[in-house]
Amino acid sequence: MQSAVPELIAGLCPDHAEVEIYNEKEINIPLDRDWDLVFFSYLHSYYEHTKVLSALFRQRGIKTVAGGRHASHFTRDCEQFFDAVVAGEPETNVPALIRDFERGEMKSTYNLPPAVPADIKSYRYDLIDFSHNRVRMPGIEASRGCPFSCNFCVLTGWETYRYRPIKNVINEIEFKVRWNRHYFGLLKNSFMFLDNNLGGSPVYLRELCAALTPLKKTWGCALTFNVLRDDRNIKALANAGCRYIYTGLESLNPESLESMNKRQNKISEVDEIIRKCFASGILLSFGLIVGSDGDTNEYLERLPDYLSELKYFSITFLGIMCPYPETPLFHKIKGEGRLLPGTISRDYDCYTLCHRPTSMHPSEVVDHFRRLCRKVGSISRIGRYYWTNLMASAMPSYKLTILGSGPEIISLKNNIRNDRRRYIAGLDSLEQWDADVMQELQIPVQRLS
């Protein structure tokens, strides 16, 4: 799954505009194109790199625009390095910006109120080149936001939960999506919901599943763990073709969950819910975080044993607790003087420790992170995972989903492939190309400590 922001922005451009989209995780961005206007959407940790790209384009007279959560939170800082900043949602702001640009009256900042969910347009699926990523599936939005208030989440306090009319979602899937037909068409009827929490409203989720069932598509989504306590929801998801669910379990330690304000997760229910999902033909995939305030050396030492006790499990994300600057967690840690010195925006990537946890030394967190990436992503665990789960269900496309998830679990070891990394804020240097251009053009880093 990859970000669909380029296709989203392209869908908001006027019909007479010539549009090209690039995803730098799939293909290099050409630096010699003669574009009139370039939109950048990026994560916090890519801010320095995006500033470099923007500077190189602006040298050639190309206008650049920054957008996304970082740009919305650090609008004043971004205004120094981009010609315009979209500080709100794109549906209202991008068309207004383009109109002003065409009149030569583009403003420095655009922050119009968000559109109602019914006005969210379909993506420009025709611009996706699946040859750049042959296992990519098209992405669709049914809702935005989340009703919960986890203190480490970038949504908390900034984005309300709302959802699109179901008929709009179904119409997009039936008539507008372009499918990936590589690998003999194995993915030609598969897509991903890009929603932060597709189960934010269980009633809406069940109604959406009822409408999806006749389409006979295979799909995946992300939702919060509490949704799976209700057997009605699991049944509705399975019947509608859902074969993959990612949920942020985050921790198997109740104290850690309490420190995150993640009260919707109940550790006592994990094993039973996992078994129900796999038996229904749904691969339940988890994300785990180390370095939370509730974590201890004893808990992290025993974590592989806890995971082994969960017979059916699939960990596809393993990261380090990241106090993103717009979150309640950041303000708490900053107020307590626990941000590490030398922290820059590049460090906020979920693989770098930016603060001192309450019960552990930073070096201990990094040691546990490295060890867990090796253990959880080991070949022996993948073999046991296949042996346990492959025959758990006879639902259509289930076995293909299980087989396809193995490489994703193994990829956890990629987190620690760079031997030069220290994984502690202020100790890891920028990528060399970015550092060289920033020095040449005198572009400063954004310091957040």
BALO-945055 format. One record per residue (C-alpha): residue number from 0; x, y, z. Coordinates in steps of 0.25 Angstrom, whole numbers, plus 5000, padded with zeros to 4 digits. Example, Ala and Ser with C-alpha at 12.3 -4.5 7.8 and 13.67 -1.06 7.14 Angstrom:
<atom num="0" px="5049" py="4982" pz="5031"/>
<atom num="1" px="5055" py="4996" pz="5029"/>
REM end
This chain:
<atom num="0" px="5000" py="5000" pz="5000"/>
<atom num="1" px="5005" py="5014" pz="4996"/>
<atom num="2" px="5000" py="5028" pz="4999"/>
<atom num="3" px="4989" py="5032" pz="4989"/>
<atom num="4" px="4991" py="5047" pz="4992"/>
<atom num="5" px="4997" py="5049" pz="4977"/>
<atom num="6" px="4984" py="5043" pz="4971"/>
<atom num="7" px="4975" py="5051" pz="4981"/>
<atom num="8" px="4982" py="5065" pz="4977"/>
<atom num="9" px="4982" py="5061" pz="4962"/>
<atom num="10" px="4967" py="5059" pz="4964"/>
<atom num="11" px="4965" py="5073" pz="4969"/>
<atom num="12" px="4972" py="5080" pz="4957"/>
<atom num="13" px="4964" py="5086" pz="4946"/>
<atom num="14" px="4961" py="5078" pz="4933"/>
<atom num="15" px="4971" py="5086" pz="4925"/>
<atom num="16" px="4983" py="5084" pz="4934"/>
<atom num="17" px="4994" py="5074" pz="4929"/>
<atom num="18" px="4997" py="5066" pz="4942"/>
<atom num="19" px="5008" py="5056" pz="4945"/>
<atom num="20" px="5010" py="5049" pz="4958"/>
<atom num="21" px="5022" py="5043" pz="4965"/>
<atom num="22" px="5023" py="5035" pz="4978"/>
<atom num="23" px="5038" py="5035" pz="4982"/>
<atom num="24" px="5036" py="5022" pz="4989"/>
<atom num="25" px="5034" py="5016" pz="4975"/>
<atom num="26" px="5042" py="5024" pz="4965"/>
<atom num="27" px="5052" py="5036" pz="4966"/>
<atom num="28" px="5046" py="5050" pz="4964"/>
<atom num="29" px="5052" py="5056" pz="4951"/>
<atom num="30" px="5059" py="5069" pz="4954"/>
<atom num="31" px="5059" py="5074" pz="4939"/>
<atom num="32" px="5044" py="5075" pz="4936"/>
<atom num="33" px="5038" py="5088" pz="4932"/>
<atom num="34" px="5026" py="5088" pz="4942"/>
<atom num="35" px="5019" py="5101" pz="4945"/>
<atom num="36" px="5014" py="5097" pz="4959"/>
<atom num="37" px="5019" py="5085" pz="4968"/>
<atom num="38" px="5011" py="5080" pz="4980"/>
<atom num="39" px="5018" py="5073" pz="4991"/>
<atom num="40" px="5012" py="5064" pz="5001"/>
<atom num="41" px="5022" py="5058" pz="5011"/>
<atom num="42" px="5024" py="5052" pz="5025"/>
<atom num="43" px="5030" py="5060" pz="5036"/>
<atom num="44" px="5043" py="5052" pz="5035"/>
<atom num="45" px="5044" py="5056" pz="5020"/>
<atom num="46" px="5043" py="5071" pz="5022"/>
<atom num="47" px="5058" py="5074" pz="5020"/>
<atom num="48" px="5058" py="5066" pz="5007"/>
<atom num="49" px="5046" py="5072" pz="5002"/>
<atom num="50" px="5052" py="5086" pz="5005"/>
<atom num="51" px="5064" py="5082" pz="4996"/>
<atom num="52" px="5055" py="5078" pz="4985"/>
<atom num="53" px="5047" py="5091" pz="4986"/>
<atom num="54" px="5059" py="5099" pz="4986"/>
<atom num="55" px="5064" py="5093" pz="4973"/>
<atom num="56" px="5051" py="5095" pz="4966"/>
<atom num="57" px="5050" py="5109" pz="4971"/>
<atom num="58" px="5064" py="5112" pz="4965"/>
<atom num="59" px="5058" py="5109" pz="4951"/>
<atom num="60" px="5045" py="5118" pz="4953"/>
<atom num="61" px="5036" py="5106" pz="4957"/>
<atom num="62" px="5025" py="5110" pz="4968"/>
<atom num="63" px="5025" py="5100" pz="4979"/>
<atom num="64" px="5014" py="5096" pz="4989"/>
<atom num="65" px="5015" py="5089" pz="5002"/>
<atom num="66" px="5003" py="5081" pz="5008"/>
<atom num="67" px="5000" py="5070" pz="5019"/>
<atom num="68" px="5001" py="5069" pz="5034"/>
<atom num="69" px="5014" py="5075" pz="5036"/>
<atom num="70" px="5011" py="5087" pz="5027"/>
<atom num="71" px="4998" py="5090" pz="5034"/>
<atom num="72" px="5005" py="5090" pz="5047"/>
<atom num="73" px="5018" py="5097" pz="5043"/>
<atom num="74" px="5012" py="5107" pz="5033"/>
<atom num="75" px="5021" py="5119" pz="5036"/>
<atom num="76" px="5034" py="5110" pz="5035"/>
<atom num="77" px="5029" py="5104" pz="5022"/>
<atom num="78" px="5026" py="5118" pz="5016"/>
<atom num="79" px="5041" py="5121" pz="5016"/>
<atom num="80" px="5044" py="5109" pz="5006"/>
<atom num="81" px="5031" py="5108" pz="4998"/>
<atom num="82" px="5023" py="5118" pz="4990"/>
<atom num="83" px="5010" py="5114" pz="4996"/>
<atom num="84" px="5006" py="5105" pz="5008"/>
<atom num="85" px="4992" py="5097" pz="5008"/>
<atom num="86" px="4990" py="5097" pz="5023"/>
<atom num="87" px="4976" py="5090" pz="5022"/>
<atom num="88" px="4969" py="5079" pz="5014"/>
<atom num="89" px="4972" py="5079" pz="4999"/>
<atom num="90" px="4957" py="5078" pz="4994"/>
<atom num="91" px="4955" py="5093" pz="4997"/>
<atom num="92" px="4969" py="5098" pz="4997"/>
<atom num="93" px="4975" py="5092" pz="4984"/>
<atom num="94" px="4965" py="5097" pz="4974"/>
<atom num="95" px="4965" py="5111" pz="4981"/>
<atom num="96" px="4981" py="5111" pz="4980"/>
<atom num="97" px="4981" py="5107" pz="4965"/>
<atom num="98" px="4971" py="5118" pz="4962"/>
<atom num="99" px="4979" py="5128" pz="4968"/>
<atom num="100" px="4992" py="5123" pz="4962"/>
<atom num="101" px="4986" py="5124" pz="4948"/>
<atom num="102" px="4982" py="5138" pz="4951"/>
<atom num="103" px="4996" py="5141" pz="4956"/>
<atom num="104" px="4991" py="5144" pz="4970"/>
<atom num="105" px="4995" py="5132" pz="4978"/>
<atom num="106" px="4995" py="5134" pz="4993"/>
<atom num="107" px="5005" py="5129" pz="5003"/>
<atom num="108" px="4995" py="5121" pz="5011"/>
<atom num="109" px="4982" py="5114" pz="5008"/>
<atom num="110" px="4974" py="5109" pz="5020"/>
<atom num="111" px="4959" py="5108" pz="5016"/>
<atom num="112" px="4949" py="5100" pz="5024"/>
<atom num="113" px="4949" py="5085" pz="5020"/>
<atom num="114" px="4939" py="5080" pz="5010"/>
<atom num="115" px="4927" py="5071" pz="5014"/>
<atom num="116" px="4930" py="5056" pz="5012"/>
<atom num="117" px="4920" py="5056" pz="5001"/>
<atom num="118" px="4929" py="5065" pz="4993"/>
<atom num="119" px="4941" py="5057" pz="4994"/>
<atom num="120" px="4944" py="5053" pz="4979"/>
<atom num="121" px="4949" py="5041" pz="4973"/>
<atom num="122" px="4964" py="5039" pz="4971"/>
<atom num="123" px="4971" py="5040" pz="4957"/>
<atom num="124" px="4974" py="5025" pz="4957"/>
<atom num="125" px="4977" py="5026" pz="4942"/>
<atom num="126" px="4990" py="5033" pz="4946"/>
<atom num="127" px="4995" py="5021" pz="4954"/>
<atom num="128" px="5006" py="5013" pz="4948"/>
<atom num="129" px="5006" py="4999" pz="4954"/>
<atom num="130" px="5019" py="4995" pz="4947"/>
<atom num="131" px="5027" py="5004" pz="4957"/>
<atom num="132" px="5021" py="4995" pz="4969"/>
<atom num="133" px="5015" py="4982" pz="4964"/>
<atom num="134" px="5009" py="4978" pz="4977"/>
<atom num="135" px="5002" py="4991" pz="4979"/>
<atom num="136" px="4987" py="4991" pz="4980"/>
<atom num="137" px="4978" py="5004" pz="4978"/>
<atom num="138" px="4974" py="5011" pz="4990"/>
<atom num="139" px="4960" py="5017" pz="4994"/>
<atom num="140" px="4955" py="5026" pz="5005"/>
<atom num="141" px="4942" py="5023" pz="5011"/>
<atom num="142" px="4944" py="5032" pz="5024"/>
<atom num="143" px="4954" py="5041" pz="5030"/>
<atom num="144" px="4959" py="5043" pz="5045"/>
<atom num="145" px="4956" py="5034" pz="5057"/>
<atom num="146" px="4947" py="5036" pz="5069"/>
<atom num="147" px="4958" py="5032" pz="5079"/>
<atom num="148" px="4968" py="5041" pz="5086"/>
<atom num="149" px="4981" py="5033" pz="5087"/>
<atom num="150" px="4992" py="5043" pz="5092"/>
<atom num="151" px="5002" py="5039" pz="5082"/>
<atom num="152" px="4993" py="5040" pz="5069"/>
<atom num="153" px="4994" py="5052" pz="5060"/>
<atom num="154" px="4979" py="5052" pz="5058"/>
<atom num="155" px="4976" py="5055" pz="5073"/>
<atom num="156" px="4970" py="5069" pz="5074"/>
<atom num="157" px="4972" py="5072" pz="5059"/>
<atom num="158" px="4963" py="5064" pz="5051"/>
<atom num="159" px="4948" py="5059" pz="5054"/>
<atom num="160" px="4943" py="5046" pz="5049"/>
<atom num="161" px="4933" py="5046" pz="5037"/>
<atom num="162" px="4930" py="5037" pz="5026"/>
<atom num="163" px="4925" py="5038" pz="5011"/>
<atom num="164" px="4912" py="5033" pz="5006"/>
<atom num="165" px="4913" py="5018" pz="5003"/>
<atom num="166" px="4907" py="5020" pz="4989"/>
<atom num="167" px="4919" py="5029" pz="4986"/>
<atom num="168" px="4929" py="5019" pz="4991"/>
<atom num="169" px="4922" py="5007" pz="4983"/>
<atom num="170" px="4921" py="5015" pz="4971"/>
<atom num="171" px="4936" py="5018" pz="4971"/>
<atom num="172" px="4940" py="5004" pz="4973"/>
<atom num="173" px="4930" py="4999" pz="4962"/>
<atom num="174" px="4933" py="5009" pz="4951"/>
<atom num="175" px="4945" py="5018" pz="4954"/>
<atom num="176" px="4956" py="5009" pz="4960"/>
<atom num="177" px="4968" py="5004" pz="4951"/>
<atom num="178" px="4972" py="4991" pz="4956"/>
<atom num="179" px="4986" py="4984" pz="4956"/>
<atom num="180" px="4987" py="4973" pz="4946"/>
<atom num="181" px="5001" py="4969" pz="4948"/>
<atom num="182" px="5005" py="4955" pz="4953"/>
<atom num="183" px="4994" py="4948" pz="4944"/>
<atom num="184" px="4983" py="4956" pz="4950"/>
<atom num="185" px="4984" py="4951" pz="4964"/>
<atom num="186" px="4982" py="4965" pz="4969"/>
<atom num="187" px="4972" py="4970" pz="4958"/>
<atom num="188" px="4960" py="4970" pz="4968"/>
<atom num="189" px="4968" py="4975" pz="4981"/>
<atom num="190" px="4968" py="4989" pz="4987"/>
<atom num="191" px="4971" py="4995" pz="5001"/>
<atom num="192" px="4963" py="5005" pz="5009"/>
<atom num="193" px="4973" py="5016" pz="5013"/>
<atom num="194" px="4964" py="5021" pz="5025"/>
<atom num="195" px="4971" py="5023" pz="5038"/>
<atom num="196" px="4960" py="5015" pz="5044"/>
<atom num="197" px="4949" py="5009" pz="5035"/>
<atom num="198" px="4942" py="5004" pz="5048"/>
<atom num="199" px="4940" py="5018" pz="5054"/>
<atom num="200" px="4925" py="5015" pz="5053"/>
<atom num="201" px="4922" py="5001" pz="5054"/>
<atom num="202" px="4908" py="5003" pz="5049"/>
<atom num="203" px="4914" py="5010" pz="5036"/>
<atom num="204" px="4924" py="4999" pz="5035"/>
<atom num="205" px="4913" py="4988" pz="5035"/>
<atom num="206" px="4905" py="4996" pz="5024"/>
<atom num="207" px="4917" py="4998" pz="5016"/>
<atom num="208" px="4921" py="4983" pz="5017"/>
<atom num="209" px="4906" py="4980" pz="5012"/>
<atom num="210" px="4908" py="4988" pz="5000"/>
<atom num="211" px="4922" py="4983" pz="4997"/>
<atom num="212" px="4918" py="4968" pz="4998"/>
<atom num="213" px="4911" py="4967" pz="4984"/>
<atom num="214" px="4924" py="4973" pz="4977"/>
<atom num="215" px="4932" py="4960" pz="4981"/>
<atom num="216" px="4945" py="4968" pz="4983"/>
<atom num="217" px="4956" py="4965" pz="4992"/>
<atom num="218" px="4961" py="4977" pz="5001"/>
<atom num="219" px="4968" py="4981" pz="5013"/>
<atom num="220" px="4967" py="4992" pz="5023"/>
<atom num="221" px="4972" py="4998" pz="5036"/>
<atom num="222" px="4963" py="4999" pz="5048"/>
<atom num="223" px="4963" py="4999" pz="5064"/>
<atom num="224" px="4964" py="4987" pz="5072"/>
<atom num="225" px="4951" py="4989" pz="5079"/>
<atom num="226" px="4943" py="4987" pz="5066"/>
<atom num="227" px="4946" py="4973" pz="5066"/>
<atom num="228" px="4940" py="4970" pz="5079"/>
<atom num="229" px="4927" py="4969" pz="5072"/>
<atom num="230" px="4925" py="4956" pz="5065"/>
<atom num="231" px="4915" py="4963" pz="5055"/>
<atom num="232" px="4926" py="4972" pz="5050"/>
<atom num="233" px="4935" py="4961" pz="5048"/>
<atom num="234" px="4925" py="4953" pz="5040"/>
<atom num="235" px="4921" py="4965" pz="5032"/>
<atom num="236" px="4935" py="4968" pz="5028"/>
<atom num="237" px="4938" py="4954" pz="5024"/>
<atom num="238" px="4926" py="4953" pz="5016"/>
<atom num="239" px="4929" py="4966" pz="5009"/>
<atom num="240" px="4943" py="4961" pz="5004"/>
<atom num="241" px="4952" py="4967" pz="5015"/>
<atom num="242" px="4964" py="4958" pz="5016"/>
<atom num="243" px="4974" py="4967" pz="5023"/>
<atom num="244" px="4972" py="4976" pz="5035"/>
<atom num="245" px="4983" py="4985" pz="5041"/>
<atom num="246" px="4981" py="4989" pz="5055"/>
<atom num="247" px="4990" py="4997" pz="5064"/>
<atom num="248" px="4991" py="4987" pz="5076"/>
<atom num="249" px="5004" py="4996" pz="5080"/>
<atom num="250" px="5007" py="4988" pz="5093"/>
<atom num="251" px="5004" py="4975" pz="5101"/>
<atom num="252" px="5007" py="4983" pz="5113"/>
<atom num="253" px="4995" py="4989" pz="5120"/>
<atom num="254" px="5003" py="5000" pz="5127"/>
<atom num="255" px="5009" py="5004" pz="5113"/>
<atom num="256" px="4994" py="5005" pz="5107"/>
<atom num="257" px="4990" py="5013" pz="5119"/>
<atom num="258" px="5001" py="5023" pz="5116"/>
<atom num="259" px="4997" py="5024" pz="5102"/>
<atom num="260" px="4982" py="5027" pz="5106"/>
<atom num="261" px="4979" py="5015" pz="5097"/>
<atom num="262" px="4967" py="5009" pz="5106"/>
<atom num="263" px="4960" py="5003" pz="5094"/>
<atom num="264" px="4971" py="4991" pz="5094"/>
<atom num="265" px="4968" py="4980" pz="5104"/>
<atom num="266" px="4980" py="4970" pz="5105"/>
<atom num="267" px="4971" py="4959" pz="5111"/>
<atom num="268" px="4963" py="4959" pz="5098"/>
<atom num="269" px="4975" py="4958" pz="5088"/>
<atom num="270" px="4976" py="4943" pz="5087"/>
<atom num="271" px="4961" py="4940" pz="5085"/>
<atom num="272" px="4959" py="4951" pz="5075"/>
<atom num="273" px="4971" py="4947" pz="5067"/>
<atom num="274" px="4966" py="4933" pz="5066"/>
<atom num="275" px="4952" py="4938" pz="5061"/>
<atom num="276" px="4958" py="4947" pz="5050"/>
<atom num="277" px="4967" py="4936" pz="5044"/>
<atom num="278" px="4956" py="4926" pz="5045"/>
<atom num="279" px="4947" py="4935" pz="5037"/>
<atom num="280" px="4957" py="4937" pz="5026"/>
<atom num="281" px="4963" py="4950" pz="5031"/>
<atom num="282" px="4978" py="4952" pz="5033"/>
<atom num="283" px="4979" py="4961" pz="5046"/>
<atom num="284" px="4992" py="4969" pz="5045"/>
<atom num="285" px="4998" py="4977" pz="5057"/>
<atom num="286" px="5007" py="4988" pz="5059"/>
<atom num="287" px="5016" py="4989" pz="5072"/>
<atom num="288" px="5023" py="5000" pz="5078"/>
<atom num="289" px="5035" py="5000" pz="5088"/>
<atom num="290" px="5039" py="5012" pz="5096"/>
<atom num="291" px="5026" py="5016" pz="5102"/>
<atom num="292" px="5026" py="5021" pz="5116"/>
<atom num="293" px="5020" py="5008" pz="5122"/>
<atom num="294" px="5031" py="5000" pz="5116"/>
<atom num="295" px="5041" py="4993" pz="5124"/>
<atom num="296" px="5053" py="4984" pz="5121"/>
<atom num="297" px="5046" py="4972" pz="5127"/>
<atom num="298" px="5034" py="4974" pz="5118"/>
<atom num="299" px="5042" py="4976" pz="5105"/>
<atom num="300" px="5051" py="4964" pz="5109"/>
<atom num="301" px="5039" py="4955" pz="5110"/>
<atom num="302" px="5032" py="4961" pz="5098"/>
<atom num="303" px="5036" py="4950" pz="5088"/>
<atom num="304" px="5030" py="4939" pz="5098"/>
<atom num="305" px="5017" py="4947" pz="5099"/>
<atom num="306" px="5016" py="4947" pz="5084"/>
<atom num="307" px="5019" py="4932" pz="5083"/>
<atom num="308" px="5008" py="4930" pz="5093"/>
<atom num="309" px="4998" py="4936" pz="5083"/>
<atom num="310" px="4997" py="4925" pz="5073"/>
<atom num="311" px="4992" py="4933" pz="5062"/>
<atom num="312" px="4999" py="4946" pz="5060"/>
<atom num="313" px="5005" py="4955" pz="5049"/>
<atom num="314" px="5014" py="4967" pz="5053"/>
<atom num="315" px="5016" py="4975" pz="5041"/>
<atom num="316" px="5020" py="4988" pz="5047"/>
<atom num="317" px="5030" py="4990" pz="5059"/>
<atom num="318" px="5035" py="5004" pz="5062"/>
<atom num="319" px="5039" py="5013" pz="5073"/>
<atom num="320" px="5030" py="5022" pz="5080"/>
<atom num="321" px="5030" py="5035" pz="5073"/>
<atom num="322" px="5024" py="5048" pz="5080"/>
<atom num="323" px="5020" py="5055" pz="5067"/>
<atom num="324" px="5020" py="5071" pz="5069"/>
<atom num="325" px="5005" py="5072" pz="5068"/>
<atom num="326" px="5001" py="5062" pz="5078"/>
<atom num="327" px="4998" py="5063" pz="5093"/>
<atom num="328" px="5009" py="5053" pz="5096"/>
<atom num="329" px="5019" py="5063" pz="5090"/>
<atom num="330" px="5014" py="5074" pz="5099"/>
<atom num="331" px="5015" py="5065" pz="5111"/>
<atom num="332" px="5029" py="5061" pz="5108"/>
<atom num="333" px="5034" py="5075" pz="5105"/>
<atom num="334" px="5027" py="5080" pz="5117"/>
<atom num="335" px="5035" py="5070" pz="5126"/>
<atom num="336" px="5048" py="5073" pz="5119"/>
<atom num="337" px="5049" py="5059" pz="5113"/>
<atom num="338" px="5052" py="5062" pz="5098"/>
<atom num="339" px="5066" py="5058" pz="5094"/>
<atom num="340" px="5076" py="5069" pz="5090"/>
<atom num="341" px="5079" py="5071" pz="5075"/>
<atom num="342" px="5065" py="5066" pz="5071"/>
<atom num="343" px="5061" py="5071" pz="5057"/>
<atom num="344" px="5049" py="5068" pz="5048"/>
<atom num="345" px="5057" py="5057" pz="5041"/>
<atom num="346" px="5057" py="5049" pz="5054"/>
<atom num="347" px="5041" py="5048" pz="5055"/>
<atom num="348" px="5041" py="5035" pz="5046"/>
<atom num="349" px="5036" py="5024" pz="5056"/>
<atom num="350" px="5050" py="5018" pz="5056"/>
<atom num="351" px="5057" py="5028" pz="5064"/>
<atom num="352" px="5056" py="5031" pz="5079"/>
<atom num="353" px="5053" py="5046" pz="5081"/>
<atom num="354" px="5051" py="5046" pz="5096"/>
<atom num="355" px="5055" py="5039" pz="5109"/>
<atom num="356" px="5044" py="5029" pz="5114"/>
<atom num="357" px="5041" py="5029" pz="5129"/>
<atom num="358" px="5046" py="5015" pz="5132"/>
<atom num="359" px="5058" py="5012" pz="5122"/>
<atom num="360" px="5070" py="5018" pz="5117"/>
<atom num="361" px="5070" py="5022" pz="5102"/>
<atom num="362" px="5081" py="5012" pz="5099"/>
<atom num="363" px="5073" py="5001" pz="5105"/>
<atom num="364" px="5061" py="5004" pz="5096"/>
<atom num="365" px="5070" py="5004" pz="5084"/>
<atom num="366" px="5076" py="4990" pz="5088"/>
<atom num="367" px="5062" py="4984" pz="5090"/>
<atom num="368" px="5057" py="4990" pz="5076"/>
<atom num="369" px="5069" py="4984" pz="5069"/>
<atom num="370" px="5067" py="4970" pz="5076"/>
<atom num="371" px="5052" py="4970" pz="5073"/>
<atom num="372" px="5053" py="4973" pz="5059"/>
<atom num="373" px="5063" py="4962" pz="5057"/>
<atom num="374" px="5054" py="4952" pz="5065"/>
<atom num="375" px="5040" py="4956" pz="5060"/>
<atom num="376" px="5045" py="4956" pz="5046"/>
<atom num="377" px="5053" py="4943" pz="5046"/>
<atom num="378" px="5051" py="4932" pz="5036"/>
<atom num="379" px="5047" py="4922" pz="5047"/>
<atom num="380" px="5036" py="4930" pz="5052"/>
<atom num="381" px="5031" py="4932" pz="5038"/>
<atom num="382" px="5031" py="4917" pz="5036"/>
<atom num="383" px="5023" py="4915" pz="5049"/>
<atom num="384" px="5013" py="4926" pz="5044"/>
<atom num="385" px="5011" py="4919" pz="5031"/>
<atom num="386" px="5009" py="4905" pz="5038"/>
<atom num="387" px="4999" py="4911" pz="5048"/>
<atom num="388" px="4991" py="4920" pz="5039"/>
<atom num="389" px="4991" py="4915" pz="5025"/>
<atom num="390" px="4979" py="4905" pz="5027"/>
<atom num="391" px="4972" py="4913" pz="5037"/>
<atom num="392" px="4961" py="4917" pz="5027"/>
<atom num="393" px="4955" py="4912" pz="5014"/>
<atom num="394" px="4950" py="4926" pz="5010"/>
<atom num="395" px="4953" py="4931" pz="4996"/>
<atom num="396" px="4967" py="4938" pz="4994"/>
<atom num="397" px="4970" py="4935" pz="5009"/>
<atom num="398" px="4982" py="4926" pz="5006"/>
<atom num="399" px="4988" py="4936" pz="4996"/>
<atom num="400" px="4987" py="4947" pz="5006"/>
<atom num="401" px="4994" py="4938" pz="5017"/>
<atom num="402" px="5005" py="4935" pz="5007"/>
<atom num="403" px="5007" py="4949" pz="5002"/>
<atom num="404" px="5008" py="4954" pz="5017"/>
<atom num="405" px="5021" py="4946" pz="5020"/>
<atom num="406" px="5030" py="4956" pz="5012"/>
<atom num="407" px="5024" py="4967" pz="5020"/>
<atom num="408" px="5027" py="4961" pz="5033"/>
<atom num="409" px="5041" py="4958" pz="5029"/>
<atom num="410" px="5043" py="4972" pz="5024"/>
<atom num="411" px="5044" py="4976" pz="5039"/>
<atom num="412" px="5058" py="4973" pz="5038"/>
<atom num="413" px="5060" py="4984" pz="5028"/>
<atom num="414" px="5058" py="4994" pz="5040"/>
<atom num="415" px="5072" py="4991" pz="5045"/>
<atom num="416" px="5080" py="4988" pz="5031"/>
<atom num="417" px="5087" py="5001" pz="5032"/>
<atom num="418" px="5099" py="4998" pz="5041"/>
<atom num="419" px="5103" py="5013" pz="5043"/>
<atom num="420" px="5089" py="5017" pz="5049"/>
<atom num="421" px="5089" py="5020" pz="5064"/>
<atom num="422" px="5073" py="5021" pz="5065"/>
<atom num="423" px="5075" py="5032" pz="5075"/>
<atom num="424" px="5071" py="5047" pz="5071"/>
<atom num="425" px="5083" py="5056" pz="5069"/>
<atom num="426" px="5092" py="5044" pz="5066"/>
<atom num="427" px="5088" py="5040" pz="5052"/>
<atom num="428" px="5092" py="5049" pz="5041"/>
<atom num="429" px="5084" py="5053" pz="5029"/>
<atom num="430" px="5085" py="5046" pz="5016"/>
<atom num="431" px="5098" py="5051" pz="5009"/>
<atom num="432" px="5091" py="5057" pz="4997"/>
<atom num="433" px="5081" py="5065" pz="5005"/>
<atom num="434" px="5093" py="5069" pz="5014"/>
<atom num="435" px="5101" py="5074" pz="5002"/>
<atom num="436" px="5090" py="5082" pz="4996"/>
<atom num="437" px="5086" py="5088" pz="5009"/>
<atom num="438" px="5100" py="5093" pz="5011"/>
<atom num="439" px="5102" py="5098" pz="4997"/>
<atom num="440" px="5089" py="5106" pz="4998"/>
<atom num="441" px="5089" py="5109" pz="5012"/>
<atom num="442" px="5076" py="5102" pz="5016"/>
<atom num="443" px="5075" py="5101" pz="5031"/>
<atom num="444" px="5070" py="5088" pz="5038"/>
<atom num="445" px="5057" py="5089" pz="5046"/>
<atom num="446" px="5061" py="5087" pz="5061"/>
<atom num="447" px="5050" py="5083" pz="5070"/>
<atom num="448" px="5057" py="5080" pz="5083"/>
REM end
